[in-house]
Amino acid sequence: YAEARRIHERAGTLESEDGARLMINTGIAKSKGGDPEGALEAYELALQLVQRLGKLETEHGANLLVSVGLTRVDILDNDGALKAFSEAKRIREKLRILETLEGARLMMSLGTAKGLRGDLNGKLNAYSEARRLHEASKTLDSEDGALLLN
């Protein structure tokens, strides 16, 4: 990924959708490799690129924000995670794509972040919304739904 980034930088193509995808893939690889700080750095660069390209307010932009939020939870930055999850929720609501399995997962993550901050009511409300979304998307009987019900 480092070599691909250098090639994009030399060619002046890092500021593109391909450059953003490269940074997202770098974040995924670093996250799976146990490097949450490196993953966050890659996701944050991807987020900057997506914002500059005017593509943040898309389903892919919302998904990127969820990745940022999950990585921030991993490094114990609960305030940053909450901010990323809240922005992802706002985008999904605006696009009318919250009532999906991904929306339910987002609400579970938002609830977890709120719980880590000591906001029990916020956590329960987010989990309740996640359950509603699972029911609406007919995914309550999935593995994700089972995690919610535990």
C-alpha positions, 0 to 999 in steps of 0.5 A: 500500500505504501508503494501504491500511495507513492505512485499515486502521489508522484502521478498526482492522482492521490486526490481522486476516488481511486486514492480514497479507495487506496487509503480505505483499503490501507486502513482495512489492512492496518486494522486487520494487522493490529495497527489501529493507529495506522488504520485511523491515519489511513481512514482520516486521509481517506475521509479528507479526500472524500470530503474534498471530492464532495462524496462524503454525503453518500452511502460510501461516505457514511460507511467510511465514517463508521470505519473511523468510529470503530477504529476510534473505539479501538484506541479508546477515543470514545468522543471521536467515535461518537462524533463519527457515528453520529455523522454517519447516522445523519448521512444515512437518515438524509439519504433515507438508508438508515433502515438497513442491516448497515443502519442497525449495525451503526446504531449498535456501534453508536449505542456502544460508544454512548455506553462507554461514555457512561450514557446508559439512556443513550445506549439503550435508546440506540439499541432500541433503534437498532432493534427497530431497524433490524425488524424493519429490514427483516434481519432480527433473526441474523447473527447481528440481531442475535448479538443485539438480543444478548 
